[in-house]
Amino acid sequence: MKKKLWIGIGAIVLTLGIGTAVYAADAGNSTFQEMLPFMKKMHPDLSEQQLNDMHKSCVEQNDSMGTMMKSGGSGMMKNMGSMMNGSSMM
């Protein structure tokens, strides 16, 4: 009985995790025109050019983060990983 319960919980967690990852990957591919109505609501005082610049900045920042994570992350990220694994940084 306990084994079936743990298998069911594991399947649910795995399904939700995969669904979240797929949703997050898809949400990152929005264009400026798709985001413009939301950006105007959040920043009504900014011009369309300023909103466009903000969008470009966010896209560039996300691209650089993705590249950094694919290349092994920064030193700080590696140190965080070693701290979580219980190894000493010194």
N, CA, C and O atoms as CSV, one atom per row, in Angstrom:
chain,resi,resn,atom,element,x,y,z
A,1,MET,N,N,0.815,-1.194,0.000
A,1,MET,CA,C,0.000,0.000,0.000
A,1,MET,C,C,0.862,1.262,0.000
A,1,MET,O,O,0.618,2.182,-0.780
A,2,LYS,N,N,1.879,1.304,0.883
A,2,LYS,CA,C,2.756,2.474,0.950
A,2,LYS,C,C,3.524,2.652,-0.359
A,2,LYS,O,O,3.727,3.772,-0.828
A,3,LYS,N,N,3.942,1.546,-0.929
A,3,LYS,CA,C,4.725,1.607,-2.166
A,3,LYS,C,C,3.892,2.230,-3.292
A,3,LYS,O,O,4.399,3.057,-4.051
A,4,LYS,N,N,2.638,1.843,-3.403
A,4,LYS,CA,C,1.751,2.401,-4.433
A,4,LYS,C,C,1.521,3.898,-4.205
A,4,LYS,O,O,1.470,4.684,-5.151
A,5,LEU,N,N,1.387,4.267,-2.958
A,5,LEU,CA,C,1.195,5.676,-2.631
A,5,LEU,C,C,2.408,6.503,-3.060
A,5,LEU,O,O,2.254,7.565,-3.663
A,6,TRP,N,N,3.612,6.017,-2.749
A,6,TRP,CA,C,4.834,6.744,-3.122
A,6,TRP,C,C,5.024,6.782,-4.631
A,6,TRP,O,O,5.505,7.779,-5.170
A,7,ILE,N,N,4.654,5.716,-5.311
A,7,ILE,CA,C,4.748,5.709,-6.778
A,7,ILE,C,C,3.777,6.735,-7.358
A,7,ILE,O,O,4.128,7.455,-8.292
A,8,GLY,N,N,2.572,6.809,-6.820
A,8,GLY,CA,C,1.587,7.786,-7.285
A,8,GLY,C,C,2.038,9.213,-7.040
A,8,GLY,O,O,1.916,10.068,-7.917
A,9,ILE,N,N,2.558,9.470,-5.852
A,9,ILE,CA,C,3.063,10.815,-5.535
A,9,ILE,C,C,4.229,11.170,-6.451
A,9,ILE,O,O,4.306,12.294,-6.947
A,10,GLY,N,N,5.125,10.234,-6.677
A,10,GLY,CA,C,6.265,10.469,-7.569
A,10,GLY,C,C,5.817,10.776,-8.986
A,10,GLY,O,O,6.372,11.664,-9.634
A,11,ALA,N,N,4.811,10.047,-9.479
A,11,ALA,CA,C,4.299,10.284,-10.833
A,11,ALA,C,C,3.668,11.669,-10.944
A,11,ALA,O,O,3.850,12.356,-11.949
A,12,ILE,N,N,2.934,12.077,-9.922
A,12,ILE,CA,C,2.305,13.404,-9.936
A,12,ILE,C,C,3.369,14.501,-9.925
A,12,ILE,O,O,3.278,15.459,-10.693
A,13,VAL,N,N,4.370,14.367,-9.064
A,13,VAL,CA,C,5.441,15.362,-8.979
A,13,VAL,C,C,6.200,15.446,-10.308
A,13,VAL,O,O,6.508,16.539,-10.785
A,14,LEU,N,N,6.495,14.301,-10.894
A,14,LEU,CA,C,7.209,14.274,-12.169
A,14,LEU,C,C,6.379,14.937,-13.270
A,14,LEU,O,O,6.909,15.712,-14.066
A,15,THR,N,N,5.105,14.640,-13.314
A,15,THR,CA,C,4.221,15.232,-14.328
A,15,THR,C,C,4.140,16.751,-14.167
A,15,THR,O,O,4.235,17.484,-15.151
A,16,LEU,N,N,3.966,17.223,-12.940
A,16,LEU,CA,C,3.899,18.668,-12.710
A,16,LEU,C,C,5.227,19.346,-13.041
A,16,LEU,O,O,5.238,20.451,-13.584
A,17,GLY,N,N,6.336,18.702,-12.721
A,17,GLY,CA,C,7.651,19.276,-13.017
A,17,GLY,C,C,7.891,19.411,-14.511
A,17,GLY,O,O,8.380,20.442,-14.974
A,18,ILE,N,N,7.552,18.386,-15.257
A,18,ILE,CA,C,7.733,18.426,-16.714
A,18,ILE,C,C,6.804,19.476,-17.322
A,18,ILE,O,O,7.212,20.227,-18.208
A,19,GLY,N,N,5.567,19.531,-16.855
A,19,GLY,CA,C,4.616,20.526,-17.366
A,19,GLY,C,C,5.082,21.939,-17.112
A,19,GLY,O,O,4.953,22.803,-17.979
A,20,THR,N,N,5.620,22.182,-15.939
A,20,THR,CA,C,6.124,23.511,-15.599
A,20,THR,C,C,7.301,23.889,-16.485
A,20,THR,O,O,7.387,25.027,-16.946
A,21,ALA,N,N,8.202,22.956,-16.726
A,21,ALA,CA,C,9.368,23.225,-17.574
A,21,ALA,C,C,8.944,23.546,-19.003
A,21,ALA,O,O,9.490,24.464,-19.615
A,22,VAL,N,N,7.989,22.811,-19.538
A,22,VAL,CA,C,7.510,23.063,-20.896
A,22,VAL,C,C,6.839,24.432,-20.977
A,22,VAL,O,O,7.063,25.183,-21.926
A,23,TYR,N,N,6.021,24.751,-19.985
A,23,TYR,CA,C,5.343,26.043,-19.964
A,23,TYR,C,C,6.352,27.189,-19.879
A,23,TYR,O,O,6.218,28.188,-20.584
A,24,ALA,N,N,7.353,27.046,-19.025
A,24,ALA,CA,C,8.353,28.098,-18.857
A,24,ALA,C,C,9.174,28.279,-20.134
A,24,ALA,O,O,9.503,29.407,-20.500
A,25,ALA,N,N,9.502,27.195,-20.804
A,25,ALA,CA,C,10.281,27.289,-22.042
A,25,ALA,C,C,9.476,27.995,-23.125
A,25,ALA,O,O,10.025,28.783,-23.895
A,26,ASP,N,N,8.192,27.718,-23.188
A,26,ASP,CA,C,7.341,28.340,-24.194
A,26,ASP,C,C,7.088,29.813,-23.876
A,26,ASP,O,O,7.017,30.637,-24.787
A,27,ALA,N,N,6.952,30.149,-22.603
A,27,ALA,CA,C,6.655,31.522,-22.200
A,27,ALA,C,C,7.822,32.461,-22.503
A,27,ALA,O,O,7.609,33.666,-22.635
A,28,GLY,N,N,9.026,31.953,-22.616
A,28,GLY,CA,C,10.195,32.784,-22.860
A,28,GLY,C,C,10.344,33.234,-24.292
A,28,GLY,O,O,11.246,34.018,-24.590
A,29,ASN,N,N,9.496,32.770,-25.192
A,29,ASN,CA,C,9.633,33.084,-26.611
A,29,ASN,C,C,8.613,34.100,-27.091
A,29,ASN,O,O,8.147,34.005,-28.227
A,30,SER,N,N,8.253,35.066,-26.263
A,30,SER,CA,C,7.255,36.053,-26.659
A,30,SER,C,C,7.927,37.214,-27.386
A,30,SER,O,O,9.068,37.575,-27.094
A,31,THR,N,N,7.204,37.783,-28.327
A,31,THR,CA,C,7.725,38.914,-29.083
A,31,THR,C,C,7.308,40.219,-28.415
A,31,THR,O,O,6.455,40.239,-27.528
A,32,PHE,N,N,7.919,41.287,-28.856
A,32,PHE,CA,C,7.600,42.602,-28.303
A,32,PHE,C,C,6.134,42.949,-28.543
A,32,PHE,O,O,5.472,43.489,-27.657
A,33,GLN,N,N,5.628,42.647,-29.723
A,33,GLN,CA,C,4.235,42.985,-30.040
A,33,GLN,C,C,3.254,42.225,-29.151
A,33,GLN,O,O,2.196,42.751,-28.806
A,34,GLU,N,N,3.597,40.991,-28.780
A,34,GLU,CA,C,2.740,40.221,-27.878
A,34,GLU,C,C,2.772,40.785,-26.463
A,34,GLU,O,O,1.765,40.753,-25.755
A,35,MET,N,N,3.917,41.297,-26.054
A,35,MET,CA,C,4.086,41.800,-24.695
A,35,MET,C,C,3.634,43.246,-24.523
A,35,MET,O,O,3.399,43.689,-23.399
A,36,LEU,N,N,3.512,43.981,-25.616
A,36,LEU,CA,C,3.233,45.415,-25.549
A,36,LEU,C,C,2.000,45.775,-24.711
A,36,LEU,O,O,2.100,46.680,-23.883
A,37,PRO,N,N,0.847,45.122,-24.876
A,37,PRO,CA,C,-0.317,45.501,-24.051
A,37,PRO,C,C,-0.050,45.336,-22.545
A,37,PRO,O,O,-0.476,46.173,-21.748
A,38,PHE,N,N,0.638,44.284,-22.162
A,38,PHE,CA,C,0.943,44.054,-20.748
A,38,PHE,C,C,1.950,45.086,-20.228
A,38,PHE,O,O,1.833,45.582,-19.108
A,39,MET,N,N,2.934,45.392,-21.065
A,39,MET,CA,C,3.949,46.362,-20.669
A,39,MET,C,C,3.335,47.752,-20.509
A,39,MET,O,O,3.718,48.496,-19.606
A,40,LYS,N,N,2.383,48.109,-21.379
A,40,LYS,CA,C,1.726,49.415,-21.278
A,40,LYS,C,C,0.913,49.506,-19.985
A,40,LYS,O,O,0.831,50.569,-19.370
A,41,LYS,N,N,0.310,48.378,-19.576
A,41,LYS,CA,C,-0.436,48.369,-18.314
A,41,LYS,C,C,0.492,48.556,-17.123
A,41,LYS,O,O,0.165,49.283,-16.184
A,42,MET,N,N,1.640,47.907,-17.159
A,42,MET,CA,C,2.575,47.960,-16.036
A,42,MET,C,C,3.342,49.277,-15.993
A,42,MET,O,O,3.691,49.759,-14.915
A,43,HIS,N,N,3.603,49.859,-17.154
A,43,HIS,CA,C,4.409,51.085,-17.246
A,43,HIS,C,C,3.685,52.108,-18.130
A,43,HIS,O,O,4.133,52.377,-19.244
A,44,PRO,N,N,2.587,52.675,-17.657
A,44,PRO,CA,C,1.787,53.572,-18.517
A,44,PRO,C,C,2.498,54.872,-18.885
A,44,PRO,O,O,2.123,55.511,-19.868
A,45,ASP,N,N,3.503,55.276,-18.132
A,45,ASP,CA,C,4.176,56.545,-18.396
A,45,ASP,C,C,5.303,56.437,-19.421
A,45,ASP,O,O,5.839,57.457,-19.852
A,46,LEU,N,N,5.668,55.222,-19.817
A,46,LEU,CA,C,6.774,55.052,-20.750
A,46,LEU,C,C,6.276,55.071,-22.193
A,46,LEU,O,O,5.160,54.645,-22.490
A,47,SER,N,N,7.129,55.574,-23.078
A,47,SER,CA,C,6.791,55.582,-24.497
A,47,SER,C,C,7.004,54.182,-25.075
A,47,SER,O,O,7.610,53.316,-24.443
A,48,GLU,N,N,6.494,53.986,-26.283
A,48,GLU,CA,C,6.652,52.677,-26.922
A,48,GLU,C,C,8.134,52.374,-27.183
A,48,GLU,O,O,8.561,51.223,-27.086
A,49,GLN,N,N,8.906,53.401,-27.513
A,49,GLN,CA,C,10.352,53.212,-27.734
A,49,GLN,C,C,11.038,52.782,-26.442
A,49,GLN,O,O,11.891,51.895,-26.462
A,50,GLN,N,N,10.675,53.398,-25.321
A,50,GLN,CA,C,11.263,53.013,-24.034
A,50,GLN,C,C,10.878,51.577,-23.664
A,50,GLN,O,O,11.694,50.824,-23.132
A,51,LEU,N,N,9.624,51.207,-23.953
A,51,LEU,CA,C,9.190,49.841,-23.692
A,51,LEU,C,C,9.950,48.849,-24.580
A,51,LEU,O,O,10.325,47.763,-24.138
A,52,ASN,N,N,10.169,49.241,-25.834
A,52,ASN,CA,C,10.923,48.387,-26.747
A,52,ASN,C,C,12.351,48.189,-26.243
A,52,ASN,O,O,12.877,47.077,-26.274
A,53,ASP,N,N,12.972,49.265,-25.781
A,53,ASP,CA,C,14.327,49.169,-25.231
A,53,ASP,C,C,14.354,48.250,-24.002
A,53,ASP,O,O,15.281,47.460,-23.828
A,54,MET,N,N,13.326,48.366,-23.157
A,54,MET,CA,C,13.242,47.530,-21.963
A,54,MET,C,C,13.111,46.055,-22.356
A,54,MET,O,O,13.751,45.183,-21.767
A,55,HIS,N,N,12.278,45.796,-23.350
A,55,HIS,CA,C,12.087,44.422,-23.816
A,55,HIS,C,C,13.381,43.846,-24.369
A,55,HIS,O,O,13.740,42.707,-24.068
A,56,LYS,N,N,14.079,44.633,-25.177
A,56,LYS,CA,C,15.367,44.181,-25.729
A,56,LYS,C,C,16.356,43.876,-24.620
A,56,LYS,O,O,17.076,42.879,-24.682
A,57,SER,N,N,16.396,44.721,-23.614
A,57,SER,CA,C,17.301,44.523,-22.483
A,57,SER,C,C,16.988,43.218,-21.760
A,57,SER,O,O,17.895,42.464,-21.406
A,58,CYS,N,N,15.710,42.957,-21.546
A,58,CYS,CA,C,15.317,41.713,-20.864
A,58,CYS,C,C,15.678,40.491,-21.693
A,58,CYS,O,O,16.168,39.499,-21.155
A,59,VAL,N,N,15.440,40.555,-23.002
A,59,VAL,CA,C,15.757,39.424,-23.875
A,59,VAL,C,C,17.256,39.169,-23.879
A,59,VAL,O,O,17.693,38.022,-23.791
A,60,GLU,N,N,18.049,40.236,-23.982
A,60,GLU,CA,C,19.510,40.077,-23.973
A,60,GLU,C,C,19.986,39.503,-22.646
A,60,GLU,O,O,20.875,38.652,-22.622
A,61,GLN,N,N,19.403,39.960,-21.546
A,61,GLN,CA,C,19.793,39.473,-20.233
A,61,GLN,C,C,19.447,37.987,-20.099
A,61,GLN,O,O,20.243,37.210,-19.570
A,62,ASN,N,N,18.269,37.594,-20.572
A,62,ASN,CA,C,17.879,36.185,-20.505
A,62,ASN,C,C,18.768,35.327,-21.389
A,62,ASN,O,O,19.130,34.213,-21.012
A,63,ASP,N,N,19.124,35.841,-22.570
A,63,ASP,CA,C,20.009,35.082,-23.457
A,63,ASP,C,C,21.378,34.889,-22.820
A,63,ASP,O,O,21.950,33.803,-22.907
A,64,SER,N,N,21.908,35.919,-22.184
A,64,SER,CA,C,23.235,35.804,-21.574
A,64,SER,C,C,23.192,34.866,-20.369
A,64,SER,O,O,24.159,34.148,-20.118
A,65,MET,N,N,22.093,34.859,-19.621
A,65,MET,CA,C,21.964,33.935,-18.492
A,65,MET,C,C,21.918,32.500,-18.997
A,65,MET,O,O,22.548,31.615,-18.419
A,66,GLY,N,N,21.173,32.268,-20.076
A,66,GLY,CA,C,21.097,30.927,-20.643
A,66,GLY,C,C,22.452,30.449,-21.119
A,66,GLY,O,O,22.814,29.293,-20.903
A,67,THR,N,N,23.208,31.330,-21.769
A,67,THR,CA,C,24.541,30.985,-22.239
A,67,THR,C,C,25.466,30.685,-21.069
A,67,THR,O,O,26.248,29.736,-21.116
A,68,MET,N,N,25.375,31.494,-20.022
A,68,MET,CA,C,26.228,31.286,-18.855
A,68,MET,C,C,25.913,29.949,-18.187
A,68,MET,O,O,26.825,29.227,-17.785
A,69,MET,N,N,24.646,29.622,-18.069
A,69,MET,CA,C,24.274,28.381,-17.410
A,69,MET,C,C,24.683,27.174,-18.259
A,69,MET,O,O,25.093,26.150,-17.712
A,70,LYS,N,N,24.576,27.283,-19.593
A,70,LYS,CA,C,24.972,26.181,-20.465
A,70,LYS,C,C,26.479,25.961,-20.432
A,70,LYS,O,O,26.945,24.833,-20.594
A,71,SER,N,N,27.247,27.036,-20.222
A,71,SER,CA,C,28.702,26.917,-20.232
A,71,SER,C,C,29.261,26.547,-18.864
A,71,SER,O,O,30.475,26.594,-18.661
A,72,GLY,N,N,28.413,26.187,-17.945
A,72,GLY,CA,C,28.910,25.733,-16.650
A,72,GLY,C,C,28.653,26.714,-15.530
A,72,GLY,O,O,29.004,26.430,-14.385
A,73,GLY,N,N,28.064,27.843,-15.808
A,73,GLY,CA,C,27.737,28.808,-14.766
A,73,GLY,C,C,28.939,29.607,-14.320
A,73,GLY,O,O,30.067,29.368,-14.753
A,74,SER,N,N,28.684,30.538,-13.466
A,74,SER,CA,C,29.750,31.386,-12.957
A,74,SER,C,C,30.399,30.737,-11.753
A,74,SER,O,O,29.930,29.709,-11.263
A,75,GLY,N,N,31.460,31.328,-11.285
A,75,GLY,CA,C,32.144,30.810,-10.105
A,75,GLY,C,C,31.238,30.786,-8.895
A,75,GLY,O,O,31.290,29.860,-8.087
A,76,MET,N,N,30.397,31.820,-8.771
A,76,MET,CA,C,29.487,31.867,-7.632
A,76,MET,C,C,28.519,30.686,-7.680
A,76,MET,O,O,28.232,30.070,-6.654
A,77,MET,N,N,28.021,30.376,-8.869
A,77,MET,CA,C,27.082,29.270,-8.997
A,77,MET,C,C,27.766,27.942,-8.663
A,77,MET,O,O,27.161,27.074,-8.034
A,78,LYS,N,N,29.013,27.782,-9.078
A,78,LYS,CA,C,29.743,26.557,-8.764
A,78,LYS,C,C,29.972,26.439,-7.262
A,78,LYS,O,O,29.852,25.353,-6.696
A,79,ASN,N,N,30.305,27.567,-6.613
A,79,ASN,CA,C,30.486,27.552,-5.167
A,79,ASN,C,C,29.197,27.203,-4.453
A,79,ASN,O,O,29.211,26.476,-3.460
A,80,MET,N,N,28.078,27.718,-4.953
A,80,MET,CA,C,26.789,27.396,-4.341
A,80,MET,C,C,26.520,25.900,-4.453
A,80,MET,O,O,26.024,25.279,-3.513
A,81,GLY,N,N,26.849,25.329,-5.601
A,81,GLY,CA,C,26.649,23.898,-5.785
A,81,GLY,C,C,27.507,23.092,-4.836
A,81,GLY,O,O,27.040,22.102,-4.272
A,82,SER,N,N,28.761,23.497,-4.647
A,82,SER,CA,C,29.633,22.750,-3.739
A,82,SER,C,C,29.178,22.921,-2.294
A,82,SER,O,O,29.317,22.000,-1.489
A,83,MET,N,N,28.634,24.092,-1.958
A,83,MET,CA,C,28.116,24.292,-0.601
A,83,MET,C,C,26.913,23.393,-0.361
A,83,MET,O,O,26.759,22.832,0.724
A,84,MET,N,N,26.076,23.258,-1.355
A,84,MET,CA,C,24.873,22.432,-1.201
A,84,MET,C,C,25.243,20.955,-1.126
A,84,MET,O,O,24.536,20.165,-0.500
A,85,ASN,N,N,26.340,20.586,-1.758
A,85,ASN,CA,C,26.777,19.189,-1.715
A,85,ASN,C,C,27.525,18.870,-0.412
A,85,ASN,O,O,27.836,17.711,-0.138
A,86,GLY,N,N,27.804,19.886,0.370
A,86,GLY,CA,C,28.475,19.686,1.639
A,86,GLY,C,C,29.989,19.786,1.559
A,86,GLY,O,O,30.671,19.593,2.566
A,87,SER,N,N,30.527,20.085,0.382
A,87,SER,CA,C,31.983,20.236,0.298
A,87,SER,C,C,32.385,21.629,0.727
A,87,SER,O,O,31.592,22.569,0.670
A,88,SER,N,N,33.585,21.743,1.142
A,88,SER,CA,C,34.096,23.028,1.632
A,88,SER,C,C,34.579,23.871,0.474
A,88,SER,O,O,35.117,23.344,-0.500
A,89,MET,N,N,34.391,25.187,0.572
A,89,MET,CA,C,34.865,26.097,-0.462
A,89,MET,C,C,36.319,26.469,-0.228
A,89,MET,O,O,36.980,26.953,-1.147
A,90,MET,N,N,36.822,26.262,0.946
A,90,MET,CA,C,38.182,26.707,1.261
A,90,MET,C,C,39.152,25.568,1.233
A,90,MET,O,O,40.343,25.766,1.476
